[in-house]
Amino acid sequence: MGAVKALMMDIEEKFFNHVSEEDYSCECFEEFESNVLNKPGIQKDLSLSDIKDMASTTWNEYWSNYP
């Protein structure tokens, strides 16, 4: 496995250690992002830009399943 892929998988795993399916029930992305940023310990595990990137990516992927 390539180093970049391994790094991305590590970031994803750390993100999902803090975020659950229930978090996606927020009314809007801004609320979701705020909730994610305030999860205890997440900013110790991931950089602010990684958190924001993962929040945006996963929010869009989650809600793309609903027309």
ZADO-1210 file (C-alpha; in nm, 4 decimals, padded with zeros to 6 digits):
<atoms>
<atom x="00.0000" y="00.0000" z="00.0000" code="MET" pos="1"/>
<atom x="00.1297" y="00.3436" z="-00.0863" code="GLY" pos="2"/>
<atom x="00.2322" y="00.5861" z="00.1836" code="ALA" pos="3"/>
<atom x="-00.0300" y="00.8436" z="00.0815" code="VAL" pos="4"/>
<atom x="-00.3099" y="00.5880" z="00.0864" code="LYS" pos="5"/>
<atom x="-00.1980" y="00.4654" z="00.4279" code="ALA" pos="6"/>
<atom x="-00.1957" y="00.8236" z="00.5580" code="LEU" pos="7"/>
<atom x="-00.5456" y="00.8897" z="00.4224" code="MET" pos="8"/>
<atom x="-00.6773" y="00.5686" z="00.5755" code="MET" pos="9"/>
<atom x="-00.5225" y="00.6662" z="00.9098" code="ASP" pos="10"/>
<atom x="-00.6892" y="01.0110" z="00.8974" code="ILE" pos="11"/>
<atom x="-01.0222" y="00.8531" z="00.8048" code="GLU" pos="12"/>
<atom x="-00.9990" y="00.5999" z="01.0871" code="GLU" pos="13"/>
<atom x="-00.9171" y="00.8685" z="01.3441" code="LYS" pos="14"/>
<atom x="-01.2039" y="01.0845" z="01.2166" code="PHE" pos="15"/>
<atom x="-01.4567" y="00.8025" z="01.2462" code="PHE" pos="16"/>
<atom x="-01.3309" y="00.7166" z="01.5948" code="ASN" pos="17"/>
<atom x="-01.4894" y="01.0471" z="01.6988" code="HIS" pos="18"/>
<atom x="-01.7850" y="01.0811" z="01.4582" code="VAL" pos="19"/>
<atom x="-02.0856" y="00.8517" z="01.4429" code="SER" pos="20"/>
<atom x="-02.3830" y="00.8044" z="01.2128" code="GLU" pos="21"/>
<atom x="-02.5968" y="01.0054" z="01.4538" code="GLU" pos="22"/>
<atom x="-02.3847" y="01.3148" z="01.3954" code="ASP" pos="23"/>
<atom x="-02.5137" y="01.3395" z="01.0384" code="TYR" pos="24"/>
<atom x="-02.8639" y="01.4235" z="01.1618" code="SER" pos="25"/>
<atom x="-02.7680" y="01.7911" z="01.1966" code="CYS" pos="26"/>
<atom x="-02.9805" y="02.0465" z="01.0141" code="GLU" pos="27"/>
<atom x="-02.6913" y="02.1859" z="00.8085" code="CYS" pos="28"/>
<atom x="-02.3236" y="02.1364" z="00.7353" code="PHE" pos="29"/>
<atom x="-02.2167" y="02.4270" z="00.9572" code="GLU" pos="30"/>
<atom x="-02.3844" y="02.2662" z="01.2582" code="GLU" pos="31"/>
<atom x="-02.2258" y="01.9304" z="01.1736" code="PHE" pos="32"/>
<atom x="-01.8803" y="02.0848" z="01.1325" code="GLU" pos="33"/>
<atom x="-01.9124" y="02.2739" z="01.4607" code="SER" pos="34"/>
<atom x="-02.0189" y="01.9578" z="01.6437" code="ASN" pos="35"/>
<atom x="-01.7300" y="01.7618" z="01.4931" code="VAL" pos="36"/>
<atom x="-01.4754" y="02.0301" z="01.5845" code="LEU" pos="37"/>
<atom x="-01.5999" y="02.0209" z="01.9435" code="ASN" pos="38"/>
<atom x="-01.5715" y="01.6434" z="01.9833" code="LYS" pos="39"/>
<atom x="-01.3442" y="01.5694" z="02.2795" code="PRO" pos="40"/>
<atom x="-00.9951" y="01.4725" z="02.1641" code="GLY" pos="41"/>
<atom x="-01.0465" y="01.5085" z="01.7893" code="ILE" pos="42"/>
<atom x="-00.8126" y="01.8065" z="01.7631" code="GLN" pos="43"/>
<atom x="-00.5422" y="01.6060" z="01.9413" code="LYS" pos="44"/>
<atom x="-00.5692" y="01.3300" z="01.6805" code="ASP" pos="45"/>
<atom x="-00.6126" y="01.5382" z="01.3636" code="LEU" pos="46"/>
<atom x="-00.5181" y="01.8794" z="01.2304" code="SER" pos="47"/>
<atom x="-00.7875" y="02.1417" z="01.1858" code="LEU" pos="48"/>
<atom x="-00.7605" y="02.1201" z="00.8063" code="SER" pos="49"/>
<atom x="-00.7887" y="01.7387" z="00.8131" code="ASP" pos="50"/>
<atom x="-01.0985" y="01.7613" z="01.0323" code="ILE" pos="51"/>
<atom x="-01.2619" y="02.0208" z="00.8073" code="LYS" pos="52"/>
<atom x="-01.1743" y="01.8259" z="00.4905" code="ASP" pos="53"/>
<atom x="-01.3081" y="01.4990" z="00.6312" code="MET" pos="54"/>
<atom x="-01.6207" y="01.6703" z="00.7633" code="ALA" pos="55"/>
<atom x="-01.6957" y="01.8205" z="00.4224" code="SER" pos="56"/>
<atom x="-01.6215" y="01.5016" z="00.2316" code="THR" pos="57"/>
<atom x="-01.8196" y="01.2721" z="00.4578" code="THR" pos="58"/>
<atom x="-02.1145" y="01.5137" z="00.4893" code="TRP" pos="59"/>
<atom x="-02.1430" y="01.5364" z="00.1106" code="ASN" pos="60"/>
<atom x="-02.1066" y="01.1602" z="00.0658" code="GLU" pos="61"/>
<atom x="-02.3662" y="01.0892" z="00.3338" code="TYR" pos="62"/>
<atom x="-02.6267" y="01.3300" z="00.1984" code="TRP" pos="63"/>
<atom x="-02.5647" y="01.2416" z="-00.1681" code="SER" pos="64"/>
<atom x="-02.7587" y="00.9234" z="-00.0956" code="ASN" pos="65"/>
<atom x="-03.0744" y="01.1283" z="-00.0377" code="TYR" pos="66"/>
<atom x="-03.2294" y="01.3127" z="-00.3331" code="PRO" pos="67"/>
</atoms>
